[in-house]
Amino acid sequence: MEAAFAVYLVRAMRAAASEEAAIPGGGVYEGFIEDALGRCLAERGSLGLARALYAGLSRRAGAETQNGLKESGRQADNPVGGDE
């Protein structure tokens, strides 16, 4: 998923760039270069998207778990609930 987004990002940046910033070789080879650059960015973790998504989802899941425990009257250290 991160590689597909990185390729899309590279293509969008290249399309927005002026003709002077065009990739040497142009034409058919531009797609190959964009794909390779996008995959390389994703493989090296240069964008950090996977880490950021994981961290955000983990925080959200933890908050939802804590909210669910509070609403049910349970505590994290007392999963049975009540005043036991």
N, C-alpha and C positions, 0 to 999 in steps of 0.2 A: 504494500500500500504506500509506504513512504517513497519507494522508487518511482511509482507511477506519478505521485504528486511532484517529486523532484523533476522528472522529465517534463511534466506540464509547466512547472515553474521556469525551467530553462527555456522552453519554447516560447512562453509568454514574454520573458525578458528579451529574447532575441528578436521577437516580432516588434517589440516596442523600441528597440534600438534603431539608430539611424543606419543607413546603408553603409556608412564608413565603418561601422562596427560589425559588419557582416562577417560570418565565418569564412575563412579562406577555403576555396574549393567549391563553395556554394552548391546550389542545385540539390541533386540526389544525396550528396554526402552530408548536407546540413542535418538531416534527420538522424543519420547514424551518429554524428557527433553529439547531437542533443541527447539521444538515448544513452550513449556511453557516459556523458558527463552527468546526467541525472542519476543513472545507476551507481556511478562512482560516489557521488555525494551521499546517496542513501546508504551504501555499503560501509562507508567510513563514519557514518553517524554525524556528518558535518552539519546537518540541519537540526539534529536533536529532536525531531518530531516524535519519534517513538518514546523517548524518555519523557518528554513533556506530556504526551497523551497518557502514559502510564501513571505518572505522578498525579495528574489532574483527576483521572478516574479513580485512583486509589484514595485520594483525599475525599472525593465525593462519596465513594462507597463507605468509607469510614464514618463520614458525617451522617449518612443515611442510616447506618447501623446504630450509631449512638442515638439518633432521633427516634428510631424504632424502639430501642430499649427504654428510653425515657417515657414515650407514650404508653408503653405497656406496663409501666411501673417496675420494670426490671432494671438491674444494674449490671454492668459488664462482668463484675466478679460474682454476681448472684443471678445466673440465668433462669432460676426457677421463678423468681418474682416474689412480691409480697415483702413482709417484714421479718423474714426468717433469719 
